[in-house]
Amino acid sequence: MLKAILPALTAIALVAGAASAQAGTIETIKSRGQLICGVNTGNPGFAQPDSKGVYTGFEVDQCRAVATAITGKADNVKYVPLTSQNRFTALQSGEVDMLARSATWSLTRESTLNLTFPVVTFYDGQAFMVTKKSGVKSAKALKGATVCALTGSTSELNLADFSRANKLEIKPVSYDSLDGARDAFLGGRCDAYTTDMSGLAATRAAISNPDDYVILPEVISKEPISVAVRQDDPAFIHAVRWTMYAMIEAEELGITAATVDQHMKDENPETKRLLGATPGLGTSMGLSDTWAADTIRQVGNYGESFERNIGTKTPLKLERGLNDLWTKGGLIYAPPFR
Ligand SMILES: N[C@@H](CCC(=O)N[C@@H](CS)C(=O)NCC(=O)O)C(=O)O
């Protein structure tokens, strides 16, 4: 009997699965009235809550942008702090809709974790920090050193490759939390701390005696940081991808939060399509035609978000570098809005 009904049950399960995928993340977010966004537990400039629990940062702006594109309001976000270790399971299990949490896009994170990395939002690379008094000037001088890293990060894997390739016999020590790794390093339990350069800059900016620490010149990996979403919902993937690209396109077209309403009247056909004066792009993705204009008005363009949170006038003092527009020698480039 069971044997006879099994195929039917399987068929029902498949249809139910397809139906729930069809219900779709966009619809779920609209009816819930909130995007649930996985962020860092506290990485200054990227994602950090203040004393009232209000999150700000470059990655927080990515959550706010997607919330605006889907619900019309940047504040419609629930933030879920996640560690390097538990971030991908939280996304896979549906605890969060999206991750904006210093996640490097890599092959196996797509092929084995069933995640999609829709757009590179920040080009980073891994480096090392040591104390100034150690006198170490190069990562190649870290022979036999104890190096702190975060569990479940690409940093752990690159550290092992770098040690092997340069015969350094580095002793890695992994920590589940940023606080754990940083405190171990600052407390002298590791000779060096390794993570993405942006993370080192954030750590250095947050300590009381930053001049006692140096970031070594070697960049040992490519860390293209992307937002991440589940693979099973193309409509949501498109919405996330093109919202990030809308912020980039706005910078390229010179449209800022303050000037977006003025630009509504522009004759430039690209501007008209982006801002919805020529309708069709937003609605083709299941969003409103003002999705991009609303996002730029409430969150700003890519460059505004960069400068406000992590740029040269912030404690992180990051130059645009690779994260400048392609028209200015960087890699930030949006495909056509048409
Ligand atoms: N990009 C790497 C490293 C990610 C990572 O561990 N980033 C650190 C520093 S940039 C971080 O987010 N720490 C904050 C925290 O653990 O809350 C990856 O995807 O594995």
The ligand as an SDF file (V2000), in Angstrom:
LIG
                    3D

 20 19  0  0  0  0  0  0  0  0999 V2000
   35.3910   37.3260    3.4100 N   0  0  0  0  0  0  0  0  0  0  0  0
   35.7710   36.1870    4.2010 C   0  0  0  0  0  0  0  0  0  0  0  0
   35.9880   36.5470    5.6590 C   0  0  0  0  0  0  0  0  0  0  0  0
   34.7110   36.9550    6.3400 C   0  0  0  0  0  0  0  0  0  0  0  0
   34.9590   37.3770    7.7770 C   0  0  0  0  0  0  0  0  0  0  0  0
   35.1900   36.5290    8.6120 O   0  0  0  0  0  0  0  0  0  0  0  0
   34.9850   38.6890    8.0130 N   0  0  0  0  0  0  0  0  0  0  0  0
   35.2930   39.1910    9.3130 C   0  0  0  0  0  0  0  0  0  0  0  0
   36.1460   40.4110    9.2600 C   0  0  0  0  0  0  0  0  0  0  0  0
   36.2360   41.2250    7.7010 S   0  0  0  0  0  0  0  0  0  0  0  0
   34.0120   39.5450   10.0060 C   0  0  0  0  0  0  0  0  0  0  0  0
   33.0280   39.6930    9.3630 O   0  0  0  0  0  0  0  0  0  0  0  0
   34.0120   39.6950   11.3000 N   0  0  0  0  0  0  0  0  0  0  0  0
   32.8830   40.2100   12.0190 C   0  0  0  0  0  0  0  0  0  0  0  0
   32.1420   39.2020   12.8380 C   0  0  0  0  0  0  0  0  0  0  0  0
   32.5860   38.0440   12.9620 O   0  0  0  0  0  0  0  0  0  0  0  0
   31.0650   39.5850   13.3160 O   0  0  0  0  0  0  0  0  0  0  0  0
   34.7580   35.0730    4.0620 C   0  0  0  0  0  0  0  0  0  0  0  0
   33.7220   35.2750    3.4150 O   0  0  0  0  0  0  0  0  0  0  0  0
   34.9850   33.9860    4.6000 O   0  0  0  0  0  0  0  0  0  0  0  0
  1  2  1  0
  2  3  1  0
  2 18  1  0
  3  4  1  0
  4  5  1  0
  5  6  2  0
  5  7  1  0
  7  8  1  0
  8  9  1  0
  8 11  1  0
  9 10  1  0
 11 12  2  0
 11 13  1  0
 13 14  1  0
 14 15  1  0
 15 16  2  0
 15 17  1  0
 18 19  2  0
 18 20  1  0
M  END
$$$$
